[in-house]
Amino acid sequence: MVGFVVHLDYANPYLNPFKEFQRGKTHPLIREDLKGGKRIAYGARALTEGGFQAIPRLAFPGGALIGCAAGFMNVPRIKGSHNAMLSGMMAAEAAFAAIDTGRSRDVLKAYPQAVQASVMAKELKKVRNVKPLWSRFGTRLGVMLGGIDMWLNTVFPFLGHTLKHLKPDYATLHKAATEKQIEYEKPDGVLTFDILSSVFLSGTNHAENQPVHLRLAGPSIPIERNLPEYAEPAQRYCPALVYEVVAEGDRERFQINAQNCVHCKTCDVKDPAQNITWVPPEGGDGPNYVNM
């Protein structure tokens, strides 16, 4: 399996994460490893990179946030499955204890308490400043400073300084007029591929007559605001070609191809106007990630 991560705090609205992935595969060292391989599956997902300082309220009446929904990923390691399972175990234990004592419909206070006292919290706390440093100082200097910070937090675990994130990802885009367009090579169908044939391999499917699960707060915003200011980045940040600007005579129309959606939720995160909200589709439709 080959994975590629594009941090969503990028500034150039012309950047296309999917095409960056394809271009990354053409690097000589990576190309050599993929030589002779066959593309058999495709998927995409927005990663929760907020870290320890961005963990939300975990328990509320009737429910709890666990796993990736709560942001328990270790950003430097790009690993969160172990913490997702551990958080599920802690939530289950808290729920079992509540049921065992006859409680119902209240808040599982024992769950967030268990999280804060767990090895998971200790792990996330050590790496809490890596992403903020990366965002502030860029890849080379930021990663180096992040490594130093992780070492200091390992040797001196009592260090308490926690950096805040500068701004949400949707607020980092620069206006299109200030950025250069990015030219990407045409896919060769052997090492690099187009989006639609990749989406086909995700097995995604939505009933055609169901309500669109990608809701626009303001239907006119994509054309009237995002297009002139940011060249409507939804056309590029979406890894499934869900969003298109379609020309109709001398007018342009924003089109949502909800059938293509692989439920990565990037649009909910990166839209500069925060105009798009992803909601669960009917019937559990979506991608079918076999062996992924």
Steps between C-alpha positions, in 0.01 A plus 500: 500500500624848410381801696556871449417777747441863402463730799180700454652822626652558156470851354486468121137447388627344177660208684335165427572234768406210273729620225778567751470133593535398136800730455659362817497152351723617216793564736779261389522321836123452527458417132746214538302349787174519306641366175297203375223559751128517429246743639225297667335741744468866590378700796536837668446638849560824687729433795444661839828680571393729783673283757485505878399868526207450260329204667132600530251426777493121486178412680150642488156370602436186299828482314876534478770580245756228444781425257562728204180691572673633813836569335725249673749472213873526568589753228876433460438127469180543292362225720174488691353149475649393833356804676165457329474148638621605844248784520224258399602267780498782755161623383359147516632450852343829610169404340506154660567651841208741455262221400623279783402767754162563342586833343354614168473811283779683678857599410775237508734717706726203567591480131677839458659452840639164385628660178688773689665240725585257218819423310324647198489845659867472592586407143301785348634753747859426397427586138249782556724779365617329180217615275493861632877527448467352152229751410700793637843425358442281195613149419877516548536723805161407647563125487845546654357712782222247546757225542685703762173569681409129503844414640469762773152378594630143519797587719315763703135385509410775745537768229162666471528750215236428237486689172165594357409457136523831317177482303249247363590334171227679303651837596847428359412534130642798318300681234540347155631826356808480724590139415633324192302228330655154527546297185471124549604243243233291334469154665666217310258228614789285623656682792277805521123502461197724464250561779189339353657162424643505852161580655358200313741277689378639834170320445308811602129500432204717597140449397440753225167624635614562857541857635847646441701448819729795430307804619568858391415771752494751217446353149628818333828521696708261279447711187458846646778485762726196482545505123622861461700502823645148514432354151254271683749259666234230551572398140851403611507412871233233458671165421189361330401778257175559686503875432512661157449845355302443183471761225152550356519759227631819657415379852672262739331252731628313806429129462513238778559142383405345833507149350882525483550588867744276690412668832843650563335818640773725362237741370358544850850594619655699215219701341612864554143622558414203725199462275502120463381257767536125460213303652456120504329379181194280499533128551868497586598558138853598410837339422556129540860466610577135448829393664587860583 
